[in-house]
Amino acid sequence: MEKRLYRSATDRKIGGVCAGLAKYFNIDPTIVRLLWIIALFCMGGGLLAYLIAWVIIPDEPFNGNVYKQQ
C-alpha cells in the first residue's frame, strides 16, 4: 500500500495538518504541534507554512467510521 499524506479527519485541532503529518511520520501529534508553535514564534513562517499546508494537503478519505479512533 502506498503511503500518502492527508490532513487528519479525526484528530484535528484547527485544520488537521499537524495530526496528518504526525500520522505520516508515525510520531505523536503533540510533538508536531509543539514544533509548529516554535516555528511560529522563532522563525515567523510557521503560520504561513500552516496555511499553505492546509490548502495543499487533501483531507483524509472518509472510511465510513464516524467515531473517533483511539
N, C-alpha and C positions, 0 to 999 in steps of 0.2 A: 504494500500500500504506500502510496506517495505521501510524504509529509507536507502539509500545507499550513500556511499562516492565516489565521482567521481572528477576528475580534470575538471575544467570548460573549456568548449569549446568556450564560448562567452566572458568571462571577464578575459582573461589571459594576463599577462604582460610578463612572461617568460614561465612557464610551466603549469599554471592554478591551481597549488597546493593551494595557499592561497585563491583564489576565491572559489575553491571547498570546502575547509574547512569552509569558511565563510558561504557558502550556506548550508552546512550540519548542522552547529550550529546556523543558522539563525541570523548572525551578519554582520556588514559592512566589506567588504573585506579589506578596508584600515586599520582597526584595526588589522586584522590578519597579514597584510604586515608589519605594524609597529612593532608588537611583534616579527616577524621573523627577522627583521633588528636588533632589540635589542638583540635577542638571538645570532645573528651572531657576534656582537661586544663584548658583555659581556661574553658569555659562550664559544664562538668559535665553537660550534657544530651546529650552525644554517645552515651553508652551507651543511654540511654532511647530516643533517636531511632533508633538502630540496631536495637534490639529491636522497636520498633513497625514500622519499615520491613520487618524480617524477617518479621513476621507478616502485614503488609498486602500487600506486593508478591508477586505469584504467581511460581512457578518458571517458567523458560524452557521452552517446549514442546519435547518430545523430537522431534528431526528424523531419527532413525534412525542418526546418526553417533555411534559410541561413542568415536572418537578425538578427542583434544584438537586444536582448530584453532589454528594459529599464524599 
